Amino acid sequence: MPNQATARALEPDIVSRLARFFPEATPVRIPIKLKRATGSGNGNGNGNDGASAHKNENVFLQETVIEFGTPREVLFVVDRPLEFADRVLVESNDGSLRAEASVVAVQYHPERTAVAVRFLKHVPNWIVKS
């Protein structure tokens, strides 16, 4: 399907537009599995977690590629809806990166969405600048 191939070829360009808002962003090409973080895990102490305690698994969202990264954020394209403050689990295919993150920026494009997520905890040495 040529349209899908064309859309995939344009993904780095779509993400580069969002990367302009992240001056430290470095181009990378890291294949990842993206999962929606469904467990509460936010520690807000509201006491409403009892009924959903068994739902702390992460639900597979899609495979994608980190196109740009900073020490605190990663930028990529998704074809499923993600919105500001959504929480996701970012896992590299080789297992070297596994971190929960929150959506901090979104740019919508036809059939694709460029997303930036910020790690919820410090992830040491995940990106090495030369």
A tleap script that builds the chain and sets N, CA, C and O, in Angstrom:
source leaprc.protein.ff14SB
mol = sequence {
  NMET PRO ASN GLN ALA THR ALA ARG ALA LEU
  GLU PRO ASP ILE VAL SER ARG LEU ALA ARG
  PHE PHE PRO GLU ALA THR PRO VAL ARG ILE
  PRO ILE LYS LEU LYS ARG ALA THR GLY SER
  GLY ASN GLY ASN GLY ASN GLY ASN ASP GLY
  ALA SER ALA HIE LYS ASN GLU ASN VAL PHE
  LEU GLN GLU THR VAL ILE GLU PHE GLY THR
  PRO ARG GLU VAL LEU PHE VAL VAL ASP ARG
  PRO LEU GLU PHE ALA ASP ARG VAL LEU VAL
  GLU SER ASN ASP GLY SER LEU ARG ALA GLU
  ALA SER VAL VAL ALA VAL GLN TYR HIE PRO
  GLU ARG THR ALA VAL ALA VAL ARG PHE LEU
  LYS HIE VAL PRO ASN TRP ILE VAL LYS CSER
}
set mol.1.N position { 0.845 -1.167 0.000 }
set mol.1.CA position { 0.000 0.000 0.000 }
set mol.1.C position { 0.901 1.245 0.000 }
set mol.1.O position { 1.543 1.520 1.013 }
set mol.2.N position { 0.966 1.985 -1.075 }
set mol.2.CA position { 1.882 3.108 -1.184 }
set mol.2.C position { 1.627 4.210 -0.156 }
set mol.2.O position { 2.579 4.817 0.334 }
set mol.3.N position { 0.389 4.474 0.175 }
set mol.3.CA position { 0.109 5.541 1.131 }
set mol.3.C position { 0.702 5.239 2.496 }
set mol.3.O position { 1.244 6.133 3.147 }
set mol.4.N position { 0.608 3.996 2.937 }
set mol.4.CA position { 1.171 3.619 4.223 }
set mol.4.C position { 2.697 3.731 4.187 }
set mol.4.O position { 3.308 4.210 5.143 }
set mol.5.N position { 3.309 3.293 3.092 }
set mol.5.CA position { 4.759 3.389 2.963 }
set mol.5.C position { 5.198 4.853 2.962 }
set mol.5.O position { 6.202 5.197 3.585 }
set mol.6.N position { 4.464 5.706 2.276 }
set mol.6.CA position { 4.783 7.132 2.253 }
set mol.6.C position { 4.657 7.729 3.641 }
set mol.6.O position { 5.503 8.520 4.057 }
set mol.7.N position { 3.612 7.361 4.357 }
set mol.7.CA position { 3.421 7.876 5.718 }
set mol.7.C position { 4.564 7.454 6.621 }
set mol.7.O position { 5.063 8.264 7.402 }
set mol.8.N position { 4.989 6.198 6.531 }
set mol.8.CA position { 6.102 5.714 7.353 }
set mol.8.C position { 7.394 6.457 7.009 }
set mol.8.O position { 8.181 6.764 7.905 }
set mol.9.N position { 7.624 6.751 5.729 }
set mol.9.CA position { 8.828 7.459 5.313 }
set mol.9.C position { 8.853 8.881 5.854 }
set mol.9.O position { 9.927 9.438 6.082 }
set mol.10.N position { 7.693 9.469 6.059 }
set mol.10.CA position { 7.612 10.847 6.553 }
set mol.10.C position { 7.680 10.953 8.073 }
set mol.10.O position { 7.751 12.065 8.595 }
set mol.11.N position { 7.661 9.840 8.800 }
set mol.11.CA position { 7.638 9.884 10.261 }
set mol.11.C position { 8.798 10.671 10.855 }
set mol.11.O position { 8.559 11.490 11.743 }
set mol.12.N position { 10.061 10.469 10.412 }
set mol.12.CA position { 11.129 11.276 11.000 }
set mol.12.C position { 10.908 12.772 10.797 }
set mol.12.O position { 11.233 13.565 11.680 }
set mol.13.N position { 10.362 13.170 9.651 }
set mol.13.CA position { 10.094 14.577 9.378 }
set mol.13.C position { 9.002 15.114 10.306 }
set mol.13.O position { 9.104 16.234 10.808 }
set mol.14.N position { 7.968 14.321 10.527 }
set mol.14.CA position { 6.876 14.718 11.427 }
set mol.14.C position { 7.426 14.934 12.838 }
set mol.14.O position { 7.090 15.921 13.492 }
set mol.15.N position { 8.262 14.021 13.303 }
set mol.15.CA position { 8.815 14.122 14.649 }
set mol.15.C position { 9.826 15.266 14.727 }
set mol.15.O position { 9.939 15.907 15.771 }
set mol.16.N position { 10.560 15.535 13.649 }
set mol.16.CA position { 11.540 16.623 13.683 }
set mol.16.C position { 10.863 17.971 13.904 }
set mol.16.O position { 11.463 18.869 14.495 }
set mol.17.N position { 9.641 18.125 13.445 }
set mol.17.CA position { 8.897 19.367 13.705 }
set mol.17.C position { 8.629 19.539 15.197 }
set mol.17.O position { 8.741 20.642 15.730 }
set mol.18.N position { 8.280 18.454 15.859 }
set mol.18.CA position { 8.053 18.510 17.300 }
set mol.18.C position { 9.382 18.680 18.046 }
set mol.18.O position { 9.431 19.344 19.081 }
set mol.19.N position { 10.446 18.089 17.528 }
set mol.19.CA position { 11.755 18.143 18.185 }
set mol.19.C position { 12.293 19.571 18.281 }
set mol.19.O position { 13.140 19.853 19.129 }
set mol.20.N position { 11.817 20.466 17.434 }
set mol.20.CA position { 12.265 21.863 17.505 }
set mol.20.C position { 11.954 22.491 18.863 }
set mol.20.O position { 12.607 23.453 19.267 }
set mol.21.N position { 10.962 21.950 19.563 }
set mol.21.CA position { 10.598 22.481 20.875 }
set mol.21.C position { 11.456 21.881 22.000 }
set mol.21.O position { 11.284 22.223 23.169 }
set mol.22.N position { 12.370 20.995 21.637 }
set mol.22.CA position { 13.253 20.333 22.596 }
set mol.22.C position { 14.697 20.551 22.144 }
set mol.22.O position { 15.252 19.719 21.427 }
set mol.23.N position { 15.317 21.680 22.563 }
set mol.23.CA position { 16.645 22.040 22.054 }
set mol.23.C position { 17.723 20.979 22.268 }
set mol.23.O position { 18.684 20.922 21.501 }
set mol.24.N position { 17.586 20.145 23.289 }
set mol.24.CA position { 18.586 19.101 23.557 }
set mol.24.C position { 18.355 17.840 22.728 }
set mol.24.O position { 19.140 16.897 22.818 }
set mol.25.N position { 17.309 17.805 21.935 }
set mol.25.CA position { 16.952 16.578 21.214 }
set mol.25.C position { 18.036 16.169 20.224 }
set mol.25.O position { 18.553 16.978 19.453 }
set mol.26.N position { 18.354 14.895 20.278 }
set mol.26.CA position { 19.350 14.286 19.407 }
set mol.26.C position { 18.666 13.228 18.553 }
set mol.26.O position { 17.877 12.439 19.073 }
set mol.27.N position { 18.951 13.192 17.246 }
set mol.27.CA position { 18.355 12.128 16.420 }
set mol.27.C position { 18.851 10.755 16.853 }
set mol.27.O position { 20.051 10.548 17.036 }
set mol.28.N position { 17.935 9.835 17.013 }
set mol.28.CA position { 18.246 8.438 17.325 }
set mol.28.C position { 17.260 7.571 16.543 }
set mol.28.O position { 16.242 8.071 16.065 }
set mol.29.N position { 17.545 6.325 16.415 }
set mol.29.CA position { 16.610 5.384 15.778 }
set mol.29.C position { 16.571 4.151 16.652 }
set mol.29.O position { 17.325 3.201 16.438 }
set mol.30.N position { 15.683 4.166 17.648 }
set mol.30.CA position { 15.613 3.061 18.592 }
set mol.30.C position { 14.225 2.430 18.530 }
set mol.30.O position { 13.247 3.059 18.935 }
set mol.31.N position { 14.125 1.206 18.033 }
set mol.31.CA position { 12.825 0.523 17.996 }
set mol.31.C position { 12.328 0.265 19.420 }
set mol.31.O position { 13.084 -0.170 20.289 }
set mol.32.N position { 11.041 0.546 19.638 }
set mol.32.CA position { 10.461 0.348 20.969 }
set mol.32.C position { 9.096 -0.299 20.877 }
set mol.32.O position { 8.435 -0.288 19.838 }
set mol.33.N position { 8.697 -0.869 22.017 }
set mol.33.CA position { 7.323 -1.305 22.238 }
set mol.33.C position { 6.726 -0.277 23.174 }
set mol.33.O position { 7.316 0.061 24.200 }
set mol.34.N position { 5.574 0.209 22.825 }
set mol.34.CA position { 4.908 1.218 23.628 }
set mol.34.C position { 3.681 0.585 24.254 }
set mol.34.O position { 2.870 -0.036 23.567 }
set mol.35.N position { 3.551 0.746 25.558 }
set mol.35.CA position { 2.401 0.196 26.267 }
set mol.35.C position { 1.727 1.309 27.043 }
set mol.35.O position { 2.387 2.213 27.556 }
set mol.36.N position { 0.422 1.237 27.122 }
set mol.36.CA position { -0.326 2.201 27.931 }
set mol.36.C position { -0.240 1.742 29.375 }
set mol.36.O position { -0.562 0.595 29.686 }
set mol.37.N position { 0.191 2.626 30.252 }
set mol.37.CA position { 0.295 2.296 31.671 }
set mol.37.C position { -1.100 2.358 32.270 }
set mol.37.O position { -1.697 3.431 32.357 }
set mol.38.N position { -1.623 1.197 32.686 }
set mol.38.CA position { -2.999 1.146 33.187 }
set mol.38.C position { -3.074 1.136 34.692 }
set mol.38.O position { -4.110 1.485 35.257 }
set mol.39.N position { -2.004 0.745 35.359 }
set mol.39.CA position { -2.025 0.749 36.823 }
set mol.39.C position { -2.015 2.174 37.327 }
set mol.39.O position { -1.470 3.059 36.667 }
set mol.40.N position { -2.612 2.414 38.495 }
set mol.40.CA position { -2.672 3.776 39.010 }
set mol.40.C position { -1.271 4.281 39.265 }
set mol.40.O position { -0.844 5.254 38.644 }
set mol.41.N position { -0.545 3.642 40.166 }
set mol.41.CA position { 0.844 3.961 40.391 }
set mol.41.C position { 1.170 5.420 40.589 }
set mol.41.O position { 2.349 5.769 40.639 }
set mol.42.N position { 0.177 6.300 40.706 }
set mol.42.CA position { 0.475 7.710 40.812 }
set mol.42.C position { 0.600 8.181 42.242 }
set mol.42.O position { 0.986 9.324 42.487 }
set mol.43.N position { 0.281 7.321 43.191 }
set mol.43.CA position { 0.475 7.650 44.586 }
set mol.43.C position { -0.353 8.817 45.069 }
set mol.43.O position { 0.068 9.532 45.978 }
set mol.44.N position { -1.522 9.032 44.484 }
set mol.44.CA position { -2.310 10.178 44.902 }
set mol.44.C position { -3.107 9.899 46.164 }
set mol.44.O position { -3.667 10.822 46.755 }
set mol.45.N position { -3.167 8.653 46.585 }
set mol.45.CA position { -3.789 8.309 47.851 }
set mol.45.C position { -5.277 8.571 47.921 }
set mol.45.O position { -5.807 8.787 49.011 }
set mol.46.N position { -5.968 8.559 46.793 }
set mol.46.CA position { -7.403 8.854 46.833 }
set mol.46.C position { -8.243 7.655 47.247 }
set mol.46.O position { -9.452 7.791 47.435 }
set mol.47.N position { -7.636 6.492 47.393 }
set mol.47.CA position { -8.348 5.325 47.885 }
set mol.47.C position { -9.275 4.668 46.889 }
set mol.47.O position { -10.030 3.774 47.272 }
set mol.48.N position { -9.254 5.064 45.636 }
set mol.48.CA position { -10.145 4.486 44.628 }
set mol.48.C position { -9.498 3.354 43.857 }
set mol.48.O position { -10.020 2.931 42.825 }
set mol.49.N position { -8.370 2.857 44.338 }
set mol.49.CA position { -7.640 1.861 43.572 }
set mol.49.C position { -8.038 0.429 43.887 }
set mol.49.O position { -7.624 -0.478 43.164 }
set mol.50.N position { -8.819 0.181 44.928 }
set mol.50.CA position { -9.139 -1.170 45.349 }
set mol.50.C position { -9.795 -2.000 44.276 }
set mol.50.O position { -9.413 -3.154 44.080 }
set mol.51.N position { -10.764 -1.459 43.576 }
set mol.51.CA position { -11.498 -2.215 42.572 }
set mol.51.C position { -10.651 -2.512 41.352 }
set mol.51.O position { -10.921 -3.478 40.639 }
set mol.52.N position { -9.626 -1.699 41.092 }
set mol.52.CA position { -8.826 -1.914 39.889 }
set mol.52.C position { -7.435 -2.427 40.206 }
set mol.52.O position { -6.560 -2.386 39.341 }
set mol.53.N position { -7.207 -2.904 41.406 }
set mol.53.CA position { -5.869 -3.347 41.806 }
set mol.53.C position { -5.356 -4.474 40.918 }
set mol.53.O position { -4.148 -4.595 40.719 }
set mol.54.N position { -6.247 -5.296 40.385 }
set mol.54.CA position { -5.802 -6.405 39.547 }
set mol.54.C position { -5.497 -5.957 38.120 }
set mol.54.O position { -5.076 -6.784 37.311 }
set mol.55.N position { -5.691 -4.692 37.780 }
set mol.55.CA position { -5.477 -4.203 36.424 }
set mol.55.C position { -4.166 -3.435 36.300 }
set mol.55.O position { -4.095 -2.479 35.528 }
set mol.56.N position { -3.143 -3.818 37.028 }
set mol.56.CA position { -1.879 -3.095 36.989 }
set mol.56.C position { -0.975 -3.547 35.856 }
set mol.56.O position { 0.196 -3.170 35.829 }
set mol.57.N position { -1.479 -4.344 34.916 }
set mol.57.CA position { -0.670 -4.725 33.779 }
set mol.57.C position { -0.618 -3.547 32.814 }
set mol.57.O position { -1.480 -2.668 32.831 }
set mol.58.N position { 0.419 -3.550 31.971 }
set mol.58.CA position { 0.522 -2.531 30.940 }
set mol.58.C position { -0.038 -3.103 29.648 }
set mol.58.O position { 0.314 -4.217 29.259 }
set mol.59.N position { -0.898 -2.361 28.986 }
set mol.59.CA position { -1.588 -2.817 27.791 }
set mol.59.C position { -0.804 -2.392 26.555 }
set mol.59.O position { -0.520 -1.209 26.371 }
set mol.60.N position { -0.452 -3.369 25.699 }
set mol.60.CA position { 0.308 -3.080 24.484 }
set mol.60.C position { -0.425 -2.065 23.630 }
set mol.60.O position { -1.624 -2.194 23.381 }
set mol.61.N position { 0.308 -1.047 23.179 }
set mol.61.CA position { -0.261 -0.015 22.335 }
set mol.61.C position { 0.210 -0.206 20.902 }
set mol.61.O position { -0.606 -0.373 19.995 }
set mol.62.N position { 1.525 -0.182 20.693 }
set mol.62.CA position { 2.067 -0.436 19.364 }
set mol.62.C position { 3.584 -0.441 19.408 }
set mol.62.O position { 4.199 -0.052 20.401 }
set mol.63.N position { 4.175 -0.894 18.301 }
set mol.63.CA position { 5.611 -0.787 18.117 }
set mol.63.C position { 5.869 0.467 17.309 }
set mol.63.O position { 5.116 0.789 16.391 }
set mol.64.N position { 6.937 1.177 17.652 }
set mol.64.CA position { 7.304 2.396 16.937 }
set mol.64.C position { 8.803 2.587 17.076 }
set mol.64.O position { 9.503 1.678 17.523 }
set mol.65.N position { 9.300 3.742 16.705 }
set mol.65.CA position { 10.731 4.024 16.766 }
set mol.65.C position { 10.927 5.383 17.424 }
set mol.65.O position { 10.297 6.365 17.034 }
set mol.66.N position { 11.806 5.436 18.427 }
set mol.66.CA position { 12.182 6.727 18.986 }
set mol.66.C position { 13.007 7.427 17.919 }
set mol.66.O position { 14.056 6.922 17.518 }
set mol.67.N position { 12.549 8.576 17.457 }
set mol.67.CA position { 13.247 9.325 16.412 }
set mol.67.C position { 14.210 10.355 17.002 }
set mol.67.O position { 15.264 10.626 16.427 }
set mol.68.N position { 13.840 10.934 18.164 }
set mol.68.CA position { 14.680 11.921 18.841 }
set mol.68.C position { 14.621 11.654 20.334 }
set mol.68.O position { 13.627 11.139 20.845 }
set mol.69.N position { 15.692 12.008 21.027 }
set mol.69.CA position { 15.708 11.844 22.466 }
set mol.69.C position { 16.522 12.909 23.153 }
set mol.69.O position { 17.438 13.484 22.565 }
set mol.70.N position { 16.185 13.171 24.403 }
set mol.70.CA position { 16.970 14.007 25.300 }
set mol.70.C position { 17.249 13.132 26.522 }
set mol.70.O position { 16.760 12.004 26.581 }
set mol.71.N position { 18.008 13.610 27.484 }
set mol.71.CA position { 18.190 12.798 28.687 }
set mol.71.C position { 16.878 12.532 29.440 }
set mol.71.O position { 16.800 11.583 30.220 }
set mol.72.N position { 15.843 13.363 29.213 }
set mol.72.CA position { 14.581 13.224 29.948 }
set mol.72.C position { 13.372 12.862 29.093 }
set mol.72.O position { 12.359 12.407 29.625 }
set mol.73.N position { 13.458 13.053 27.783 }
set mol.73.CA position { 12.307 12.823 26.918 }
set mol.73.C position { 12.665 11.952 25.716 }
set mol.73.O position { 13.827 11.856 25.319 }
set mol.74.N position { 11.635 11.317 25.148 }
set mol.74.CA position { 11.761 10.625 23.872 }
set mol.74.C position { 10.612 11.065 22.981 }
set mol.74.O position { 9.505 11.325 23.454 }
set mol.75.N position { 10.889 11.145 21.676 }
set mol.75.CA position { 9.910 11.605 20.701 }
set mol.75.C position { 9.729 10.535 19.636 }
set mol.75.O position { 10.700 9.953 19.154 }
set mol.76.N position { 8.476 10.283 19.273 }
set mol.76.CA position { 8.167 9.220 18.325 }
set mol.76.C position { 6.807 9.491 17.706 }
set mol.76.O position { 6.128 10.452 18.067 }
set mol.77.N position { 6.414 8.636 16.771 }
set mol.77.CA position { 5.121 8.741 16.096 }
set mol.77.C position { 4.262 7.546 16.487 }
set mol.77.O position { 4.748 6.419 16.583 }
set mol.78.N position { 2.987 7.810 16.709 }
set mol.78.CA position { 2.028 6.733 16.964 }
set mol.78.C position { 0.857 6.883 16.006 }
set mol.78.O position { 0.593 7.969 15.490 }
set mol.79.N position { 0.164 5.782 15.778 }
set mol.79.CA position { -1.042 5.852 14.961 }
set mol.79.C position { -2.293 5.596 15.790 }
set mol.79.O position { -3.395 5.461 15.256 }
set mol.80.N position { -2.102 5.532 17.104 }
set mol.80.CA position { -3.228 5.391 18.032 }
set mol.80.C position { -3.300 6.660 18.869 }
set mol.80.O position { -2.289 7.340 19.040 }
set mol.81.N position { -4.456 6.986 19.387 }
set mol.81.CA position { -4.567 8.254 20.118 }
set mol.81.C position { -3.817 8.257 21.449 }
set mol.81.O position { -3.968 7.350 22.268 }
set mol.82.N position { -3.014 9.288 21.642 }
set mol.82.CA position { -2.389 9.588 22.922 }
set mol.82.C position { -2.640 11.065 23.175 }
set mol.82.O position { -2.654 11.869 22.243 }
set mol.83.N position { -2.837 11.416 24.430 }
set mol.83.CA position { -3.120 12.802 24.771 }
set mol.83.C position { -2.209 13.264 25.885 }
set mol.83.O position { -1.565 12.456 26.553 }
set mol.84.N position { -2.160 14.573 26.080 }
set mol.84.CA position { -1.348 15.176 27.117 }
set mol.84.C position { -1.633 14.503 28.459 }
set mol.84.O position { -2.789 14.290 28.822 }
set mol.85.N position { -0.571 14.172 29.187 }
set mol.85.CA position { -0.609 13.561 30.520 }
set mol.85.C position { -0.911 12.066 30.514 }
set mol.85.O position { -0.897 11.447 31.578 }
set mol.86.N position { -1.185 11.457 29.350 }
set mol.86.CA position { -1.304 9.996 29.307 }
set mol.86.C position { 0.019 9.393 29.766 }
set mol.86.O position { 1.088 9.948 29.512 }
set mol.87.N position { -0.067 8.249 30.444 }
set mol.87.CA position { 1.135 7.565 30.908 }
set mol.87.C position { 1.370 6.324 30.066 }
set mol.87.O position { 0.447 5.569 29.763 }
set mol.88.N position { 2.644 6.132 29.694 }
set mol.88.CA position { 3.019 5.000 28.856 }
set mol.88.C position { 4.270 4.346 29.415 }
set mol.88.O position { 5.025 4.950 30.177 }
set mol.89.N position { 4.471 3.096 29.017 }
set mol.89.CA position { 5.705 2.376 29.313 }
set mol.89.C position { 6.473 2.267 28.004 }
set mol.89.O position { 5.952 1.764 27.008 }
set mol.90.N position { 7.716 2.741 28.013 }
set mol.90.CA position { 8.579 2.711 26.835 }
set mol.90.C position { 9.602 1.606 27.051 }
set mol.90.O position { 10.361 1.635 28.019 }
set mol.91.N position { 9.620 0.619 26.135 }
set mol.91.CA position { 10.551 -0.503 26.241 }
set mol.91.C position { 11.290 -0.674 24.923 }
set mol.91.O position { 10.667 -0.866 23.878 }
set mol.92.N position { 12.623 -0.605 24.968 }
set mol.92.CA position { 13.392 -0.878 23.749 }
set mol.92.C position { 13.303 -2.364 23.450 }
set mol.92.O position { 13.149 -3.181 24.358 }
set mol.93.N position { 13.400 -2.704 22.193 }
set mol.93.CA position { 13.290 -4.104 21.792 }
set mol.93.C position { 14.416 -4.954 22.362 }
set mol.93.O position { 14.237 -6.153 22.575 }
set mol.94.N position { 15.586 -4.343 22.613 }
set mol.94.CA position { 16.706 -5.107 23.171 }
set mol.94.C position { 16.709 -5.125 24.699 }
set mol.94.O position { 17.585 -5.740 25.307 }
set mol.95.N position { 15.741 -4.457 25.323 }
set mol.95.CA position { 15.617 -4.476 26.766 }
set mol.95.C position { 16.497 -3.485 27.507 }
set mol.95.O position { 16.484 -3.457 28.737 }
set mol.96.N position { 17.268 -2.665 26.785 }
set mol.96.CA position { 18.172 -1.725 27.445 }
set mol.96.C position { 17.438 -0.508 28.022 }
set mol.96.O position { 17.979 0.193 28.877 }
set mol.97.N position { 16.244 -0.263 27.569 }
set mol.97.CA position { 15.442 0.848 28.078 }
set mol.97.C position { 14.068 0.324 28.469 }
set mol.97.O position { 13.389 -0.328 27.677 }
set mol.98.N position { 13.673 0.617 29.695 }
set mol.98.CA position { 12.327 0.279 30.161 }
set mol.98.C position { 11.965 1.322 31.196 }
set mol.98.O position { 12.469 1.295 32.319 }
set mol.99.N position { 11.076 2.258 30.812 }
set mol.99.CA position { 10.772 3.357 31.716 }
set mol.99.C position { 9.348 3.847 31.491 }
set mol.99.O position { 8.848 3.859 30.366 }
set mol.100.N position { 8.708 4.250 32.577 }
set mol.100.CA position { 7.383 4.842 32.482 }
set mol.100.C position { 7.555 6.330 32.201 }
set mol.100.O position { 8.482 6.967 32.702 }
set mol.101.N position { 6.650 6.870 31.394 }
set mol.101.CA position { 6.742 8.270 30.984 }
set mol.101.C position { 5.348 8.864 30.843 }
set mol.101.O position { 4.351 8.146 30.774 }
set mol.102.N position { 5.304 10.178 30.802 }
set mol.102.CA position { 4.048 10.903 30.662 }
set mol.102.C position { 4.116 11.779 29.416 }
set mol.102.O position { 5.146 12.396 29.146 }
set mol.103.N position { 3.034 11.837 28.664 }
set mol.103.CA position { 2.981 12.638 27.444 }
set mol.103.C position { 3.050 14.124 27.814 }
set mol.103.O position { 2.255 14.614 28.615 }
set mol.104.N position { 4.029 14.838 27.208 }
set mol.104.CA position { 4.201 16.264 27.482 }
set mol.104.C position { 3.955 17.133 26.259 }
set mol.104.O position { 3.809 18.349 26.390 }
set mol.105.N position { 3.906 16.532 25.067 }
set mol.105.CA position { 3.635 17.299 23.850 }
set mol.105.C position { 3.055 16.376 22.792 }
set mol.105.O position { 3.423 15.206 22.694 }
set mol.106.N position { 2.137 16.929 22.000 }
set mol.106.CA position { 1.475 16.159 20.947 }
set mol.106.C position { 1.269 17.069 19.737 }
set mol.106.O position { 0.838 18.212 19.882 }
set mol.107.N position { 1.575 16.565 18.555 }
set mol.107.CA position { 1.250 17.257 17.308 }
set mol.107.C position { 0.490 16.271 16.434 }
set mol.107.O position { 1.000 15.205 16.089 }
set mol.108.N position { -0.731 16.639 16.083 }
set mol.108.CA position { -1.584 15.763 15.295 }
set mol.108.C position { -1.342 15.983 13.811 }
set mol.108.O position { -1.235 17.117 13.343 }
set mol.109.N position { -1.259 14.872 13.076 }
set mol.109.CA position { -1.121 14.867 11.625 }
set mol.109.C position { -2.098 13.824 11.105 }
set mol.109.O position { -2.515 12.950 11.865 }
set mol.110.N position { -2.476 13.889 9.830 }
set mol.110.CA position { -3.393 12.873 9.300 }
set mol.110.C position { -2.836 11.456 9.515 }
set mol.110.O position { -1.738 11.135 9.059 }
set mol.111.N position { -3.595 10.632 10.202 }
set mol.111.CA position { -3.291 9.221 10.453 }
set mol.111.C position { -2.086 8.972 11.353 }
set mol.111.O position { -1.803 7.813 11.657 }
set mol.112.N position { -1.369 9.988 11.791 }
set mol.112.CA position { -0.193 9.833 12.650 }
set mol.112.C position { -0.188 10.969 13.673 }
set mol.112.O position { -0.714 12.053 13.422 }
set mol.113.N position { 0.416 10.698 14.825 }
set mol.113.CA position { 0.561 11.714 15.860 }
set mol.113.C position { 1.999 11.693 16.356 }
set mol.113.O position { 2.505 10.647 16.763 }
set mol.114.N position { 2.657 12.849 16.323 }
set mol.114.CA position { 3.995 12.980 16.891 }
set mol.114.C position { 3.824 13.240 18.381 }
set mol.114.O position { 3.026 14.083 18.790 }
set mol.115.N position { 4.589 12.501 19.190 }
set mol.115.CA position { 4.424 12.550 20.640 }
set mol.115.C position { 5.782 12.708 21.309 }
set mol.115.O position { 6.771 12.108 20.890 }
set mol.116.N position { 5.811 13.529 22.358 }
set mol.116.CA position { 6.980 13.596 23.239 }
set mol.116.C position { 6.530 13.152 24.617 }
set mol.116.O position { 5.516 13.622 25.133 }
set mol.117.N position { 7.289 12.246 25.210 }
set mol.117.CA position { 6.992 11.799 26.574 }
set mol.117.C position { 8.200 12.076 27.449 }
set mol.117.O position { 9.343 11.998 26.998 }
set mol.118.N position { 7.932 12.402 28.712 }
set mol.118.CA position { 9.000 12.659 29.692 }
set mol.118.C position { 9.022 11.521 30.697 }
set mol.118.O position { 7.984 11.120 31.224 }
set mol.119.N position { 10.221 11.005 30.958 }
set mol.119.CA position { 10.372 9.930 31.936 }
set mol.119.C position { 9.899 10.397 33.303 }
set mol.119.O position { 10.159 11.533 33.698 }
set mol.120.N position { 9.204 9.524 34.026 }
set mol.120.CA position { 8.722 9.860 35.361 }
set mol.120.C position { 9.833 9.785 36.395 }
set mol.120.O position { 9.768 10.454 37.426 }
set mol.121.N position { 10.860 8.972 36.126 }
set mol.121.CA position { 12.028 8.859 37.002 }
set mol.121.C position { 13.269 9.025 36.141 }
set mol.121.O position { 13.231 8.807 34.930 }
set mol.122.N position { 14.366 9.411 36.773 }
set mol.122.CA position { 15.633 9.556 36.059 }
set mol.122.C position { 16.038 8.213 35.441 }
set mol.122.O position { 16.008 7.181 36.111 }
set mol.123.N position { 16.411 8.237 34.174 }
set mol.123.CA position { 16.896 7.039 33.480 }
set mol.123.C position { 18.359 7.293 33.121 }
set mol.123.O position { 18.643 8.000 32.154 }
set mol.124.N position { 19.281 6.729 33.882 }
set mol.124.CA position { 20.696 7.031 33.652 }
set mol.124.C position { 21.226 6.442 32.353 }
set mol.124.O position { 20.947 5.293 32.009 }
set mol.125.N position { 21.987 7.247 31.653 }
set mol.125.CA position { 22.752 6.817 30.473 }
set mol.125.C position { 21.937 6.155 29.375 }
set mol.125.O position { 22.481 5.338 28.632 }
set mol.126.N position { 20.688 6.465 29.245 }
set mol.126.CA position { 19.921 5.822 28.176 }
set mol.126.C position { 20.321 6.413 26.820 }
set mol.126.O position { 20.237 5.738 25.794 }
set mol.127.N position { 20.754 7.665 26.824 }
set mol.127.CA position { 21.197 8.307 25.586 }
set mol.127.C position { 22.604 8.839 25.831 }
set mol.127.O position { 22.852 9.531 26.818 }
set mol.128.N position { 23.511 8.516 24.936 }
set mol.128.CA position { 24.895 8.933 25.098 }
set mol.128.C position { 25.248 9.860 23.936 }
set mol.128.O position { 25.186 9.474 22.769 }
set mol.129.N position { 25.618 11.086 24.283 }
set mol.129.CA position { 26.023 12.049 23.243 }
set mol.129.C position { 27.517 11.922 23.018 }
set mol.129.O position { 28.287 11.777 23.968 }
set mol.130.N position { 27.924 11.978 21.763 }
set mol.130.CA position { 29.367 11.884 21.475 }
set mol.130.C position { 29.971 13.266 21.318 }
set mol.130.O position { 31.171 13.391 21.073 }
savepdb mol mol.pdb
quit
